[in-house]
Amino acid sequence: MPIPAYSKTSITWPLHHHNEPKVAVVVLNWNGCVDTCECLTSLRHLKYKNLAILVVDNGSSDNSVKAIAEKFPDTYLIETFHNHGFAEGNNIGIRFALEQGADFVLLLNNDTVVDPLLVTALVDSGKTYPNAGVLSGKIFYYSEPTRIWYAGGYWNVEKKCFEHIGEGSEDDRLFNSAKSTEFATGCCMFLRSSALAQSGLLDPIFFLDHEDTDLSFRMRKFGWECMYIPTAIVWHKISISFGGEESPLKNYYIFRNRLLLSKRHFGLLQRSRVISSICRIVFERLLYSGIKLAMSRRYRESYWTLRSAWNHPTNRAILVGIRDYLFNHFGPCSAKIFELQKSYKDNLESSRRSI
């Protein structure tokens, strides 16, 4: 039987090599049966022995639970029966792993496949860098196996956003050195239990997006390092479940949570830059083209351009995200965002059919 969420039921660690740290791999699944099964298949080939694999099913409505239980009977399975979001869904797995005495917890996106030496490289690096609270690996695009998606991360002062080092670049020796980095990505986060005891877990207030950066920043405030480990290799499918970069759902969380993160971790000057950047983006998306047309005395075109911009589902979602930040509405988004997401997807489908 699957272990219910928040269960205190004791499990026996599948293998217990006293000289090796205990590692729990936590994979969060939400209606991603095919991807999750491919991920779990790759985890079967891990060379590291003293580990347990734990899947947290975040209230899936597909056949995920049944398929995982049948195909991977040696994998621990927790059903939450409700979508708790990325942060709390993973927290459920982290808490359970820590209760079993895990020394490290590896959070891994379900749309990844891993190199067999992934955990070995992370454990060895954890020993080499005892002050590293969180480590992440070299992450490639699944569709382009030699092209980098993540080789460390930083805050881009000019663009006022977080960026991945090396994103889109072909792999070369520039990305082959272990180094401190500003944040680890939740796609592959190797967390030291003693660091989690100080920093706390992922904050559910974010629900989705920026919770990994928030945890990385909190660990650094407690004196723990955040490390990039190039020998720990993962391939990531870069999920398109949101519907792409213009997705209302994605943009809602990005804008709301970026404001929250900057309030928590940035000084006044940097916060003001984030706010001014967001104001500029909103102006360009909603007003710029319409005003430009009005200044050319093309008033009719200006009216319809402004109206179209205002009614665009993504622009509406961004405004709701900013509003929710201002009124301290965090956690899961409202039903309004799902309505905007549906409208956006319907428009995309209509456009495809008309081509």
PyMOL commands that set and color helices and strands:
alter all, ss='L'
color gray80, all
select helices_A, chain A and resi 33-43+64-71+85-99+118-128+173-175+193-199+211-221+248-265+268-295+299-311+313-326+335-354
alter helices_A, ss='H'
color red, helices_A
select strands_A, chain A and resi 3-4+23-29+51-57+76-79+104-108+112-114+132-141+148-150+153-156+161-164+179-180+188-192+225-236
alter strands_A, ss='S'
color yellow, strands_A
deselect
rebuild
show_as cartoon
